[in-house]
């Protein structure tokens, strides 16, 4: 139980990973500050099977979205929480993120000590999304080393696998549901929205490991399309600058061009490059939109 009067909530969007989600619930039950409520939003009964049984001591609510989409599922979770106060915070974890046991406590302390902070991300010790997936055992070993007394530092970005936002902001902001399915760059879009209201920080004491489980991801072609469509969409919505949009697109194109001859184990660079090409054609035809991945 926290001493600040602040309520800490957790929202988890999931699809096709009931085992990983259940393990996250177990980790949340071990937090030094217990979440007041956890909302797990899946897309089918299989997505949330066994989730509540994984942590009987937690107040867990499972909800089903009518169709998959990270941004839609997170918004459903926010709506289920109802009206939130400035003193409340909402943490968003990927189902394959493993927080240290004091993640929520340190996040709460950061918000409580500085009213100007509106959102934070933690420090990811290892990220399987950038390469080979990390096992549960490897994550446990990485987290066994204490974080020490690291302090929060001001940053310009949030990382969606582990971030927390002041609850009162959800009176005026939501995740952009025009970013469908995997919702690539949904965190950058959200940071652009909330940065208008205060300071973003990286809380170096909020440590965790992102397993980067490969199941449940979208196809290489769809992701490649998003690599072009989504940065332009965010630029048009003024949540990122034009230079950032151009950098994201050019970096994706360069990476896919350099690597497509090699058949990588977990990354479909050929599919991504194909998706890049389809998106550039749609841009030339003036019909480029993040929702274009739905027809691929």
ZAMARGU-4260 file (C-alpha; in steps of 0.2 Angstrom, whole numbers, plus 5000, padded with zeros to 4 digits):
<rodrens>
0) 5000/5000/5000 | 5007/5017/4995 | 5008/5031/5007 | 5006/5046/4996 | 4987/5043/4992
5) 4991/5041/4974 | 4983/5027/4965 | 4993/5017/4953 | 4984/5007/4939 | 4991/4996/4925
10) 4984/4993/4908 | 4991/4979/4897 | 4985/4976/4879 | 4989/4958/4873 | 4986/4946/4859
15) 4991/4928/4857 | 5002/4928/4873 | 4992/4921/4888 | 5007/4913/4895 | 5018/4929/4895
20) 5003/4940/4901 | 5000/4928/4916 | 5019/4929/4920 | 5018/4948/4920 | 5003/4947/4932
25) 5014/4937/4944 | 5027/4950/4943 | 5015/4964/4946 | 5009/4954/4962 | 5026/4955/4968
30) 5028/4974/4966 | 5032/4984/4982 | 5018/4996/4978 | 5003/4986/4972 | 4993/4992/4958
35) 4975/4997/4963 | 4969/4989/4948 | 4975/4980/4932 | 4966/4980/4916 | 4971/4967/4903
40) 4963/4970/4886 | 4963/4955/4874 | 4955/4951/4858 | 4948/4934/4861 | 4945/4923/4877
45) 4961/4913/4873 | 4971/4929/4875 | 4966/4931/4893 | 4965/4913/4898 | 4972/4910/4915
50) 4977/4928/4918 | 4967/4931/4933 | 4972/4915/4941 | 4990/4919/4939 | 4989/4932/4953
55) 4974/4929/4964 | 4979/4943/4976 | 4978/4957/4962 | 4962/4965/4956 | 4963/4961/4938
60) 4949/4964/4925 | 4950/4956/4908 | 4941/4965/4894 | 4939/4959/4875 | 4941/4971/4861
65) 4930/4969/4846 | 4946/4968/4835 | 4965/4969/4838 | 4974/4985/4839 | 4987/4991/4852
70) 4980/5009/4852 | 4962/5003/4853 | 4965/4991/4866 | 4975/5003/4877 | 4960/5016/4875
75) 4948/5003/4881 | 4958/5000/4896 | 4959/5018/4900 | 4940/5020/4898 | 4937/5005/4910
80) 4947/5015/4923 | 4934/5029/4923 | 4938/5047/4928 | 4955/5048/4935 | 4963/5062/4946
85) 4979/5071/4944 | 4986/5061/4959 | 4983/5045/4949 | 4995/5037/4937 | 4992/5024/4924
90) 5007/5012/4919 | 5007/5003/4902 | 5017/4987/4900 | 5019/4976/4885 | 5014/4958/4890
95) 5032/4953/4888 | 5040/4966/4899 | 5047/4961/4916 | 5048/4976/4928 | 5059/4976/4943
100) 5049/4974/4959 | 5050/4992/4964 | 5046/4999/4946 | 5029/5006/4952 | 5035/5012/4968
105) 5049/5022/4960 | 5037/5029/4947 | 5025/5034/4960 | 5039/5043/4970 | 5044/5052/4954
110) 5027/5059/4950 | 5024/5063/4968 | 5040/5073/4970 | 5038/5084/4955 | 5021/5090/4949
115) 5028/5095/4932 | 5031/5077/4927 | 5017/5071/4916 | 5024/5055/4909 | 5039/5044/4912
120) 5048/5029/4905 | 5059/5017/4914 | 5077/5010/4910 | 5077/4994/4899 | 5092/4984/4904
125) 5090/4972/4889 | 5078/4973/4874 | 5074/4957/4865 | 5064/4967/4852 | 5081/4973/4845
130) 5087/4956/4841 | 5086/4938/4849 | 5072/4936/4861 | 5076/4936/4880 | 5071/4921/4890
135) 5062/4922/4907 | 5077/4915/4916 | 5089/4928/4908 | 5077/4942/4912 | 5076/4936/4930
140) 5095/4936/4931 | 5097/4953/4924 | 5085/4960/4936 | 5093/4952/4951 | 5106/4966/4952
145) 5099/4981/4961 | 5096/4997/4952 | 5105/5008/4965 | 5100/5026/4968 | 5099/5032/4950
150) 5088/5047/4947 | 5076/5053/4934 | 5083/5063/4919 | 5073/5074/4907 | 5070/5066/4890
155) 5061/5069/4874 | 5054/5052/4872 | 5044/5038/4879 | 5046/5019/4876 | 5029/5011/4875
160) 5034/4994/4883 | 5036/5002/4900 | 5029/5020/4903 | 5017/5029/4915 | 5006/5044/4912
165) 4997/5055/4924 | 4979/5049/4924 | 4971/5067/4923 | 4979/5069/4905 | 4967/5056/4899
170) 4953/5069/4900 | 4961/5077/4885 | 4972/5064/4876 | 4970/5046/4869 | 4981/5034/4859
175) 4978/5037/4841 | 4967/5023/4834 | 4972/5027/4816 | 4988/5018/4820 | 4981/5000/4818
180) 4986/4983/4823 | 5004/4984/4831 | 5002/5003/4831 | 5021/5006/4827 | 5026/5023/4834
185) 5011/5024/4846 | 5023/5029/4860 | 5031/5043/4850 | 5014/5050/4845 | 5008/5049/4864
190) 5024/5058/4869 | 5020/5072/4857 | 5003/5074/4864 | 5007/5074/4883 | 5023/5084/4881
195) 5011/5099/4878 | 5006/5098/4897 | 5022/5095/4906 | 5039/5087/4908 | 5044/5069/4901
200) 5057/5060/4911 | 5067/5044/4910 | 5067/5036/4928 | 5083/5027/4928 | 5078/5018/4944
205) 5063/5010/4935 | 5072/4996/4928 | 5065/4981/4918 | 5068/4969/4904 | 5059/4968/4887
210) 5059/4950/4882 | 5054/4954/4864 | 5044/4938/4861 | 5042/4935/4842 | 5025/4928/4842
215) 5010/4939/4840 | 5019/4952/4828 | 5013/4958/4812 | 5020/4953/4795 | 5036/4960/4788
220) 5027/4968/4773 | 5014/4976/4785 | 5028/4983/4796 | 5037/4989/4782 | 5022/4999/4776
225) 5020/5006/4793 | 5038/5012/4793 | 5034/5024/4780 | 5015/5028/4783 | 5016/5030/4802
230) 5030/5043/4803 | 5021/5054/4790 | 5005/5052/4799 | 5013/5058/4815 | 5021/5073/4806
235) 5004/5078/4799 | 4997/5077/4816 | 5011/5088/4823 | 5016/5075/4836 | 5034/5073/4828
240) 5044/5086/4818 | 5047/5084/4800 | 5066/5080/4803 | 5062/5066/4814 | 5049/5059/4802
245) 5062/5059/4788 | 5075/5051/4799 | 5064/5037/4804 | 5059/5033/4786 | 5076/5035/4779
250) 5084/5024/4792 | 5071/5010/4789 | 5074/5011/4770 | 5093/5010/4773 | 5092/4996/4785
255) 5080/4985/4774 | 5090/4988/4758 | 5106/4983/4766 | 5099/4968/4775 | 5086/4961/4763
260) 5099/4949/4754 | 5102/4940/4771 | 5088/4928/4777 | 5087/4934/4795 | 5080/4922/4808
265) 5067/4933/4816 | 5066/4948/4805 | 5058/4948/4787 | 5069/4962/4779 | 5063/4957/4762
270) 5045/4959/4767 | 5049/4975/4776 | 5057/4982/4760 | 5042/4976/4750 | 5030/4985/4762
275) 5041/5001/4761 | 5039/5000/4742 | 5020/4999/4743 | 5019/5013/4755 | 5030/5024/4743
280) 5018/5020/4729 | 5003/5025/4739 | 5012/5041/4744 | 5014/5045/4725 | 4996/5041/4722
285) 4991/5052/4737 | 4982/5038/4747 | 4995/5034/4760 | 4988/5031/4777 | 4993/5020/4792
290) 4976/5010/4789 | 4983/5004/4772 | 4991/4989/4781 | 4974/4982/4783 | 4973/4977/4764
295) 4991/4969/4764
</rodrens>
